[in-house]
Amino acid sequence: MTRRQIAGWYPLLVATASIGVANSVIFSLLSDLQDEYGFANYGLGLIAGTGFLVGFVGQIFVAPLADRGHSKALLIGGLALAVLGSVFFALASSLVAFVMARAIVGLSNSLFLPASRAIAVTIEPDRVTHRLSVLGGVELAGFVTGPVLGGVLVGPFGLRVPFLAAGAFALAGGLMLLPRSLPQPPIGPSSGLAFDLLRIRRIRAGVALSVALFVPVGFYDAILDRYMTDRGASNAMIGLAFLAFGVPFAIVAAFGGRLADRRGALRVGLIMSVLVVPITVGYGFVTVPLVIVAMSAVEGILQAIGSPASQAVVASGAPHGRAAAAQGLAGSMNLLVGAFTGYAAGTIYEHFGSEILFGIAGAGVVLFAMLAASQGLRKADRIGWVNDPTS
């Protein structure tokens, strides 16, 4: 790769962080919106779940366009939608309007992230996991900055300013990325939707592993703010919980990528998913906000190692010219599961409590990790686990 081909790498990282900020600022403001506008707990799930559902549709139908030469357009389009959705959030004053704003912001994610991951895979084919881990760390750094930003700004400035600040981040990311030259993922044949990739066992294993690690996210995004508020946490403390998750992720992600390259991405991802289970279940029994923050930090480390590994498994199974479609498929399955869990979280929490809610989340991690193992740990994989891309 020439310097010209990777000249846009750092602007891409900045833009990735900004899209994360725009998508996540809502998660430390949900209880404030609920208290201000008086909607029921199911409204929390509607707002969170709609973002996932729209993202699922976008990643299935739009992400494959990155494999047809449109990766840069998807990046810029995603950032533009992030700005638009953030402004819509700032102007909204009803549950329906909040759901619509969340749909716009959720669509921005589904345009941007598969294209950015496909570009990361293209830059250095021999260091795929490393590039994906760096991109994933920056993505999450932005994602956890959003709730911190919301928690800090909502007190002195009210509910509108955090959304406008998040939109400003996305606008800055777009302006920085727009003039840059980025490597184009290999152009593949026109293959319609990405579901055909599920015929590849490696893709099935990677998608299941990705979902296993993502299962708790739909629950967290919908209910963590309300859950911690009910335990006496302030907005600043809630933002700190997100930050405690994201800072270790950003620090450890590059190490996680190297570990997966050395030890096998599937093996590393499965081990991390198993370790995530007791933390996920444990949230349901904790009543002290600072303990929740500490648990978030530990989970952030585990996710930092596991998530890039799952993306690498998907990348290793993608046919030539289908990198974006494969990453979009994995992302869309995450979002589909996130939509179901997000929609259900508020109702489950209200009627059954946190113990049942997070117990279901932990069971979901186990279920999809077992599915990933059943697809990946066949005879051909027992030595290297993921080192044969044809398996």
C-alpha angles and dihedrals in degrees: 000000000000125000089250091059094054097036091105096052097099095044086050090054092050091049090048090054091048093052088052092053092051092049098047108038088090094064097074091043102052096096090046091052090047093050093044098046100027104231123154127255091266086066089066089058093045092055096044097038096049091059090055094045094051089045090054092054092045095050092049098047104026108029094071088065087077087068089055096060100274102105095118092049090052091051093051093042091052093052091048091053090049090057092046094048092048092054090047090053091052091052097042123105105171138058092249091053092048090052091050092049090049089052091055094048091045090054089053090061093050092053097045109039103054091048092048092049092048089053090049090052090050097052097067114006091185093054101040097138092049093053092044092049092052091047091046092049092052091045091055093042087060091043094056093041090063096065091043089052091049093048093050097045103039095070100054099026108029133235101307101056098062090057093047090049090051090050089051090055091053091047091052090049091052094048090050094048099041099080095040127106114231131187113257117229112241111280111243133191120286101265105164117226121007097240090098088071089071088078086075110086094212090055091050091051093048094047093049091048091049091051092048091059092042099049096092093049095077090053093046096048094050101041113015094091093049092041094053093041089056088055093054100263120151124225089260091053091050090051088049090056090057090044092050088056096046104042095060088044092055092046098044101036096088090049089049090054092052091046091052091049091053102037103030125275097238094049093049093045093050093049091050092049090053091051092050092060101075092046092051092049091043093061089072093064101043120100101171113087094211090056089052089053091051092049089050090056092053092047090049090059092050093047090047089061098037104043099057088045091057091049089050092053089054092046092050091056098045116110118234110287094016100087096115093043091052094048090044090052092053091045092048092052089051090051094046090055089043090054093054094045092043093051091047100042100080094048094045091049093049097048105029107022136233096296093063093038096056092036088061089048091053092048089053091055090052093048096052094040089056089049091051091049092050090055098040107035099068125132094277091056103044094097104038098010094205106013098103108072092192095061 
